[in-house]
């Protein structure tokens, strides 16, 4: 189980670094252009949907796998499900920050897109992997 936790933490750290890189790239490459409000509203709706999907993935994939791993910590299939759930969850969080980068590259100012960056960053930190502990200990 320790290798699965280590892998998930490495993926988490890599994605947090990617969010920071998105901000840096957005600031360096971002251009001053006429912002498309329809794109902003579309990506805002997509962000809300992605956020909801992240909580659903956590509730349906990660938490049940954690509960079952408390009883059978050596089950490889459960470990793979737990690991896959976290990686998928992190991909959804990363998508939020990516929406911010897209908006920044299409002409929106940082003041308009910081919520996308911050949301992805904080969710990646919030959903830190917790190795399931046996209840017998």
HELIX and SHEET records of a PDB file:
HELIX    1   1 UNK A    2  UNK A   29  1                                  28    
HELIX    2   2 UNK A   37  UNK A   57  1                                  21    
HELIX    3   3 UNK A   58  UNK A   62  3                                   5    
HELIX    4   4 UNK A   63  UNK A   71  1                                   9    
HELIX    5   5 UNK A   76  UNK A  105  1                                  30    
HELIX    6   6 UNK A  110  UNK A  126  1                                  17    
END                                                                             
